[in-house]
Amino acid sequence: MKQMDESESRLLEQRLTERLFDLYDRIGQGTGYWANYFLRDLKRLGGLEVARKLLNARAVSEGFERLKKEHLLRESVEAVVLEPQ
């Protein structure tokens, strides 16, 4: 398997961050649920660190529970990181 160089890695991180900003907007507009802590962390840490934080959490996030309630788990950070690139 080919190893990614630093510029490829940064590009993927940037795409992930953009994808998560898009997700935030679509979920907010579609459900009225605006995940303010998620947005704050996304702006401060970027998509990769937000994904790491959520995936390593001991408990399920409020946002994940809300997406589950709305039948939108396909729009979760967990689903996004599993998408092929």
C-alpha positions as CSV (number, residue, x, y, z in Angstrom):
1,M,0.0,0.0,0.0
2,K,1.3,3.5,-1.0
3,Q,2.0,5.8,2.0
4,M,0.5,9.2,1.8
5,D,2.8,12.2,1.7
6,E,2.2,15.3,3.9
7,S,0.4,17.3,1.2
8,E,-2.0,14.5,0.5
9,S,-2.7,14.1,4.2
10,R,-3.4,17.8,4.6
11,L,-5.7,17.7,1.5
12,L,-7.7,14.8,3.0
13,E,-7.9,16.6,6.4
14,Q,-9.2,19.7,4.6
15,R,-11.8,17.7,2.7
16,L,-13.0,16.1,5.9
17,T,-13.3,19.5,7.6
18,E,-15.3,20.9,4.6
19,R,-17.5,17.8,4.6
20,L,-18.2,18.2,8.3
21,F,-19.1,21.9,7.9
22,D,-21.5,20.9,5.1
23,L,-23.0,18.2,7.3
24,Y,-23.5,20.8,10.2
25,D,-25.3,23.1,7.8
26,R,-27.5,20.5,6.2
27,I,-28.5,18.9,9.5
28,G,-29.2,22.2,11.1
29,Q,-31.4,23.4,8.2
30,G,-33.1,20.0,7.9
31,T,-33.9,19.4,11.6
32,G,-33.5,22.7,13.4
33,Y,-30.8,21.1,15.5
34,W,-27.7,23.3,15.5
35,A,-24.8,21.4,17.2
36,N,-23.0,24.4,18.7
37,Y,-20.3,22.5,20.5
38,F,-19.6,20.5,17.4
39,L,-19.3,23.7,15.3
40,R,-17.0,25.3,18.0
41,D,-14.7,22.3,18.0
42,L,-14.8,22.1,14.2
43,K,-13.7,25.7,13.9
44,R,-11.1,25.4,16.6
45,L,-9.7,21.9,16.0
46,G,-10.6,20.9,12.4
47,G,-12.3,17.8,11.1
48,L,-9.7,15.2,11.9
49,E,-9.4,16.2,15.6
50,V,-13.2,16.4,16.0
51,A,-13.6,13.0,14.5
52,R,-10.9,11.6,16.8
53,K,-12.5,13.2,19.8
54,L,-16.0,11.8,19.0
55,L,-14.7,8.3,18.1
56,N,-12.7,8.1,21.3
57,A,-15.4,9.4,23.6
58,R,-16.5,7.1,26.4
59,A,-20.1,8.1,25.8
60,V,-22.3,8.6,22.8
61,S,-22.6,12.3,21.9
62,E,-25.8,14.3,22.1
63,G,-25.5,14.9,18.4
64,F,-25.3,11.2,17.6
65,E,-28.4,10.6,19.7
66,R,-30.2,13.3,17.9
67,L,-29.3,12.0,14.5
68,K,-30.5,8.5,15.6
69,K,-33.8,10.0,16.7
70,E,-34.1,11.8,13.3
71,H,-33.1,8.5,11.4
72,L,-30.0,10.3,10.0
73,L,-27.2,8.2,11.3
74,R,-25.9,8.1,7.7
75,E,-25.1,11.8,8.3
76,S,-23.0,11.2,11.4
77,V,-19.3,11.8,11.8
78,E,-18.9,8.1,12.3
79,A,-20.5,7.4,8.9
80,V,-18.5,10.1,7.2
81,V,-15.1,8.7,8.3
82,L,-16.1,5.3,6.9
83,E,-16.8,6.7,3.4
84,P,-14.2,5.6,0.8
85,Q,-11.9,8.3,-0.4
